[in-house]
Amino acid sequence: MFNSSPCFALKKAKRSGLKVYFKIKQKTVLYAGKYFGAKELFAYRSEVEVMKIIMLGAPGAGKGTQAKKIAEKYSIPHISTGDIFRANIKNGTELGKKAKTYMDQGLLVPDELVVDLVVDRVNQDDCANGYVLDGFPRTIPQAEALDEIAHIDCALSLEVADDVIEKRMTGRRVCLRCGATYHVEANPPRVKDVCDICGDKLVIRSDDQAEVVRHRLETYHEQTEPLKGYYEAQGKLKSIDGAQGITATEKFAVEALGL
C-alpha cells in the first residue's frame, strides 16, 4: 500500500494550515472528505508516518551544517546531543543534574543517561512529525537502545576523507571576542589572523589542533563508523559525498533522502 523504502519520498502538505510531511501513497486516498489521485498525500494524522533521520560522519564532515539545513527546509527539529546537555543543565532538570556530575569531573556521560536525555527530547511535541539527530548515536549499544524507542527511517552518512577533514579543521580560526569563524583557505580574514568584524586576534581552538583532530578521527573510526554497517544491514543507510562544499552536499542529501 505504501512505499516501504526507509528513506521514502516526502512532500510538504499545506492544507487547512497544516504543515507536516506525509508519506506518498500510490493509489487514491481520502482526505477531508475528498479523494486524491496517485501520488497524493495521505492526510489523516493518525496514519501519518514521519521522517526520523540520523546524521553520520566523522568530526568535521559537516553533519551539523547539513542537519540544520534539512531541519529548516522540512520544518522538523535539529537535535544535537550538545544542545540537549546544555538545555537540561541550564534548566536544572534531574537528568541535567546527573549529566553535570559526570561532566564536572571530566568523565564521559554513561550511555544509559545519554539515551534517557535523547528519549526525553524526542518525546516532546515538536518531534511529532520527525527530527534530525546529530551526534547520537555514537556507538552500536546506543543505536540498539534507540531502536527500542524509535523507528529510524534513514541514516545519512557524509563521506569525507581523513586528510580533507584534517585540512578543514586545522585551517579553522575563531575570534574569541565576537565568535566569528574563518578558514585560512576557504574563508580567510582580510588581514591574516585578525578578525574582520572586531579586529581581535584569531586563534585555533584546542579541538582544531592537528594532534587532537587525528585522535578524534581515530576514535570515530573505532567507535562510531561501525554504525554504517549497523544501519546498512537494516537497509537504512544512505551515503553521500560530503567533500564537495555545503551547497553541493545539501543537494546530495536532499536527493538521497528522496525529498
KATAGI-V196839 format. One record per pair of residues at least 24 apart in sequence whose C-alpha atoms are under 10 Angstrom apart, sorted by the first residue. I is the first residue (numbers start at 0). GAP is how many residues later the second one is. D is the distance in Angstrom with one decimal. If there is no record, write none. Layout:
# KATAGI-V196839
i=(I I)
gap=(GAP GAP)
d=(D D)
This chain:
# KATAGI-V196839
i=(0 0 0 1 1 1 4 4 4 4 5 5 5 5 5 5 5 5 5 5 5 5 5 5 6 6 6 6 6 6 6 6 6 6 6 6 6 6 6 6 7 7 7 7 7 7 7 7 7 8 8 8 8 8 8 8 9 9 9 9 9 9 9 9 10 10 10 10 10 10 11 11 11 11 12 12 12 12 14 17 18 18 18 19 19 19 19 19 19 19 19 19 20 20 20 20 20 20 20 20 20 20 21 21 21 21 21 21 22 22 22 22 22 23 44 47 47 48 48 48 48 49 49 49 49 49 49 49 49 49 50 50 50 50 50 50 50 50 50 50 50 50 51 51 51 51 51 51 51 51 51 51 51 51 51 51 51 52 52 52 52 52 52 52 52 52 52 52 52 52 52 53 53 53 53 53 53 53 53 53 53 53 53 53 53 53 53 53 54 54 54 54 54 54 54 54 54 54 54 54 54 55 55 55 55 55 55 55 55 55 55 55 55 55 55 55 55 55 55 56 56 56 56 56 56 56 56 56 56 56 56 56 56 56 57 57 57 57 57 57 57 57 57 57 57 57 57 57 57 58 58 58 58 58 58 58 58 58 58 58 59 59 59 59 59 59 59 59 59 59 59 59 59 59 60 60 60 60 60 60 60 60 60 60 60 60 60 60 61 61 61 61 61 61 61 61 61 62 62 62 62 62 62 62 63 63 63 63 64 64 64 64 65 65 65 65 65 65 65 65 65 65 66 66 66 66 66 66 66 67 67 68 68 68 68 69 69 69 69 69 69 69 70 70 70 70 72 72 73 73 73 73 74 74 74 74 75 75 75 75 75 75 75 76 76 76 76 76 76 76 76 76 77 77 77 77 77 77 78 78 78 78 78 78 78 78 78 78 79 79 79 79 79 79 80 80 80 80 80 80 80 80 80 80 81 81 81 82 83 83 83 83 83 84 84 84 84 87 87 94 110 110 110 110 110 110 111 111 111 113 114 114 114 114 114 114 115 115 117 118 118 118 118 121 121 122 122 131 134 135 136 136 137 137 137 137 137 137 138 138 138 138 138 138 138 138 139 139 139 139 139 139 139 139 139 140 141 142 142 142 143 151 151 151 152 152 152 152 152 152 153 153 153 153 153 153 153 153 153 154 154 154 154 154 154 154 154 154 154 154 154 155 155 155 155 155 155 155 155 155 155 156 156 156 156 156 156 156 156 156 156 157 157 157 157 157 157 157 157 157 158 158 158 158 158 159 159 159 159 159 160 160 160 161 161 161 161 162 163 164 164 164 164 165 165 165 165 165 165 165 165 166 166 166 167 168 168 168 168 168 168 168 169 169 169 169 169 169 169 169 169 169 170 170 170 170 171 171 171 171 171 171 172 172 172 172 172 172 173 173 173 173 173 173 174 174 174 174 174 174 174 175 175 175 175 175 175 176 176 185)
gap=(24 25 26 24 25 40 148 149 230 231 45 46 47 145 146 147 148 149 228 229 230 231 232 251 44 45 46 145 146 147 148 149 228 229 230 231 249 250 251 252 41 42 43 145 146 248 249 250 251 42 245 246 247 248 249 250 31 39 40 41 64 247 248 249 28 29 30 63 247 248 29 62 63 247 27 28 29 30 28 25 55 56 110 25 28 30 54 55 56 108 109 110 27 28 29 30 53 54 55 108 109 238 25 26 27 28 29 107 24 25 26 27 28 25 84 80 81 79 80 81 104 26 77 78 79 80 81 101 102 103 25 76 77 78 79 80 81 100 101 102 103 206 24 70 75 76 77 78 79 80 81 98 99 100 101 102 103 25 77 78 79 80 81 98 99 100 101 102 103 183 204 25 77 78 79 80 81 82 83 98 99 100 101 102 103 177 182 183 25 77 78 79 80 81 82 99 100 101 102 103 183 77 78 79 80 81 82 99 100 101 102 103 168 169 171 172 181 182 183 77 78 99 100 101 102 103 163 164 167 168 170 171 182 185 99 100 101 102 103 104 107 158 159 160 161 162 163 166 167 76 101 103 106 107 110 154 157 158 160 161 98 100 102 104 105 106 107 108 109 148 153 156 157 182 96 97 98 99 100 101 103 104 105 107 108 180 181 182 96 97 98 103 180 181 183 184 187 70 71 72 93 94 95 179 68 69 70 71 69 181 184 185 66 68 92 176 180 181 183 184 187 188 64 65 66 67 89 183 186 64 66 177 181 184 185 61 62 180 183 184 187 189 59 60 61 62 181 186 55 56 57 185 51 54 55 56 50 51 52 53 54 55 56 45 49 50 51 52 53 54 55 56 49 52 53 54 55 56 39 42 43 48 52 53 54 55 56 57 38 52 53 54 55 56 33 34 36 37 40 52 53 54 55 56 52 53 54 51 30 33 34 36 37 24 29 32 33 29 33 25 26 27 28 30 31 34 29 30 33 28 26 27 28 30 31 34 29 30 28 26 27 30 31 27 28 26 27 24 89 88 87 90 82 85 86 87 88 89 81 83 84 85 86 87 88 91 83 84 85 86 87 88 89 90 91 86 85 84 87 88 86 79 82 84 78 81 82 83 84 104 77 78 80 81 82 83 84 102 103 72 73 75 76 77 79 80 81 82 83 84 102 72 75 80 81 82 83 84 97 100 101 68 70 71 80 81 82 83 84 85 96 80 81 82 83 84 85 91 94 95 80 81 82 83 84 80 81 82 83 84 80 81 82 51 52 55 56 51 79 48 49 52 78 42 43 44 45 46 47 48 51 41 43 46 40 35 36 38 39 40 41 44 34 35 36 37 38 39 40 41 42 43 33 37 38 39 30 31 32 33 36 37 28 29 30 31 32 35 26 27 28 29 30 31 24 25 26 27 28 29 30 24 25 26 27 28 29 24 25 59)
d=(7.1 7.0 7.9 6.6 9.0 10.0 8.5 9.4 8.2 8.3 9.1 9.7 10.0 9.7 8.1 4.7 5.9 9.3 9.0 7.1 5.6 8.8 9.9 9.1 8.1 9.3 8.8 9.5 5.8 5.3 8.6 9.4 9.2 6.9 8.7 8.3 7.8 5.4 6.6 8.9 10.0 9.9 8.4 8.1 8.8 9.6 6.9 6.1 7.9 9.6 10.0 9.5 9.6 7.0 4.5 5.3 8.8 9.9 9.0 8.3 9.4 8.7 7.0 5.4 9.9 9.2 7.8 8.9 9.4 6.8 8.8 7.6 9.4 9.3 9.8 7.4 9.5 8.2 9.2 9.6 9.4 8.1 9.4 9.2 9.1 8.6 8.4 7.8 8.8 9.4 6.4 9.3 8.2 8.3 6.7 7.7 7.7 8.7 9.2 6.9 8.7 9.9 9.3 6.0 6.4 6.7 8.6 8.8 9.6 7.1 6.3 7.6 8.8 9.9 9.6 10.0 8.4 9.8 7.9 8.7 9.6 9.7 9.2 7.6 5.0 5.1 8.5 9.5 9.5 8.3 8.5 9.8 9.6 6.8 4.7 6.7 8.4 9.3 7.8 6.1 7.9 9.6 9.1 9.9 9.0 9.9 8.3 4.8 5.1 6.1 7.9 8.5 7.4 5.2 5.3 6.7 8.8 9.6 7.8 6.2 4.7 6.1 8.8 9.7 6.3 6.0 5.0 5.8 7.1 9.6 9.1 9.7 8.5 5.8 4.8 6.4 8.5 7.5 8.0 7.4 8.3 6.3 4.6 6.1 8.4 9.9 9.8 9.4 10.0 7.1 6.1 5.4 7.4 8.1 9.0 8.7 6.0 5.1 6.0 7.7 9.9 9.1 7.6 7.8 8.6 8.7 8.7 6.7 5.8 4.3 6.2 8.7 8.3 8.1 8.1 7.7 9.4 9.6 8.9 9.7 9.3 8.3 5.3 5.0 6.4 7.8 8.4 9.7 8.3 7.5 9.7 9.1 9.4 8.9 9.0 7.8 7.9 7.5 8.9 8.3 8.1 8.4 6.6 9.6 9.4 6.1 7.9 8.2 7.8 9.5 9.7 9.6 7.7 9.5 8.9 8.2 7.1 6.9 9.9 7.6 10.0 8.7 9.4 9.2 5.7 8.0 9.7 7.1 6.4 9.6 9.0 9.9 9.3 10.0 9.3 6.3 7.2 5.9 8.7 9.2 8.9 6.5 9.9 8.8 9.5 9.7 6.4 7.7 7.4 9.6 9.1 9.4 7.2 8.9 9.2 7.9 8.9 9.6 6.7 8.3 9.2 8.4 7.0 9.0 9.8 9.4 6.4 8.4 9.8 7.8 10.0 9.1 9.7 9.6 9.2 9.5 7.6 9.4 7.7 6.3 7.9 9.9 9.4 6.2 7.6 6.8 9.7 9.4 9.7 8.2 9.2 9.8 7.5 9.8 9.9 9.4 7.7 8.0 8.2 7.8 9.9 9.6 9.3 7.1 6.4 9.8 9.8 9.9 9.8 9.6 9.5 8.8 9.6 8.6 8.9 8.8 7.5 6.9 8.7 6.6 5.8 5.1 7.2 9.4 6.9 6.6 9.7 9.0 7.4 5.0 6.3 8.6 9.5 9.6 6.1 4.9 6.4 7.3 8.7 8.1 8.3 9.5 7.0 5.9 5.0 5.9 8.4 8.9 9.0 8.4 6.0 4.6 5.7 7.3 8.0 9.9 8.4 7.4 9.7 8.2 6.9 5.7 6.5 9.2 9.0 7.8 9.8 9.9 9.3 7.0 7.4 9.4 7.3 9.9 8.7 7.7 9.4 8.3 9.8 9.2 9.5 9.5 9.0 7.9 6.5 9.0 9.6 8.3 8.6 8.5 10.0 6.9 9.4 7.1 7.2 9.8 9.7 9.8 8.6 9.8 8.0 7.4 8.7 9.6 8.8 9.7 9.7 9.9 9.9 9.6 8.1 8.3 8.3 6.9 5.0 8.4 9.3 7.7 9.4 9.4 5.7 5.2 8.4 7.7 6.8 9.9 8.0 7.6 9.5 7.3 6.1 9.8 9.8 7.4 9.9 9.8 9.8 7.7 8.4 9.0 9.3 9.4 10.0 8.0 9.9 9.9 9.4 6.4 9.2 9.6 8.2 9.8 9.6 8.5 4.8 6.1 7.1 9.6 7.6 9.1 8.0 9.9 6.6 8.5 10.0 9.3 5.7 4.8 6.1 8.3 9.4 9.1 9.6 8.3 6.1 4.9 5.9 7.5 7.6 8.0 8.0 9.5 9.7 7.5 7.2 6.1 4.6 6.3 8.6 8.5 9.2 8.8 6.1 5.3 6.0 4.9 8.3 8.3 9.7 8.7 6.7 5.9 5.1 5.2 7.2 9.0 6.7 5.4 5.4 9.1 9.7 9.0 7.8 9.5 8.4 7.3 9.7 9.6 7.5 8.5 9.5 8.9 8.6 8.4 9.2 7.0 9.6 9.9 6.4 7.4 8.9 9.8 8.9 9.7 9.0 9.3 9.4 8.3 5.3 7.9 8.1 7.3 7.6 8.9 9.8 8.8 5.0 5.9 5.9 9.6 9.6 7.7 8.2 7.9 9.2 9.6 9.5 8.5 6.6 8.0 7.1 9.5 9.6 5.8 5.4 5.1 7.3 8.7 9.8 8.6 5.3 5.5 6.4 7.2 8.9 6.6 6.6 4.8 6.5 9.0 9.7 8.0 8.2 7.3 7.6 9.9 9.4 8.7 9.2 10.0)
